[in-house]
Amino acid sequence: MLTKDEFEDEISSTVEEFLDTFIILGYDYNGESCTLISANTQQQADSLSTLIQKFIVSSQGPSGPPFY
């Protein structure tokens, strides 16, 4: 069984083959939260922050009745 650090290293290594910058949120099989963030520059961190905010807003559904 992998330690939490080994698990995070394994996942990060695999994802880094396909994505330059990323955030992974989830839970392991023991119900423990897991957060991985890969951003090498402040610009990448800011871009991820903007993207996660857009995701949260868009997942809330429509913000009211449409304008006609």
ZIWOBEL-V423350 format. One record per residue. N is the residue number from 1. PHI is phi in whole degrees, 0 to 359 (999 if undefined). Layout:
n->N phi->PHI
n->N phi->PHI
//
This chain:
n->1 phi->999
n->2 phi->280
n->3 phi->285
n->4 phi->300
n->5 phi->296
n->6 phi->296
n->7 phi->300
n->8 phi->296
n->9 phi->296
n->10 phi->297
n->11 phi->296
n->12 phi->301
n->13 phi->300
n->14 phi->293
n->15 phi->294
n->16 phi->296
n->17 phi->291
n->18 phi->241
n->19 phi->233
n->20 phi->280
n->21 phi->226
n->22 phi->200
n->23 phi->231
n->24 phi->237
n->25 phi->239
n->26 phi->183
n->27 phi->230
n->28 phi->278
n->29 phi->290
n->30 phi->264
n->31 phi->84
n->32 phi->276
n->33 phi->288
n->34 phi->224
n->35 phi->230
n->36 phi->239
n->37 phi->231
n->38 phi->236
n->39 phi->211
n->40 phi->270
n->41 phi->229
n->42 phi->296
n->43 phi->297
n->44 phi->295
n->45 phi->297
n->46 phi->296
n->47 phi->296
n->48 phi->296
n->49 phi->299
n->50 phi->297
n->51 phi->296
n->52 phi->293
n->53 phi->296
n->54 phi->298
n->55 phi->298
n->56 phi->297
n->57 phi->296
n->58 phi->290
n->59 phi->281
n->60 phi->280
n->61 phi->84
n->62 phi->301
n->63 phi->266
n->64 phi->147
n->65 phi->293
n->66 phi->293
n->67 phi->274
n->68 phi->244
//
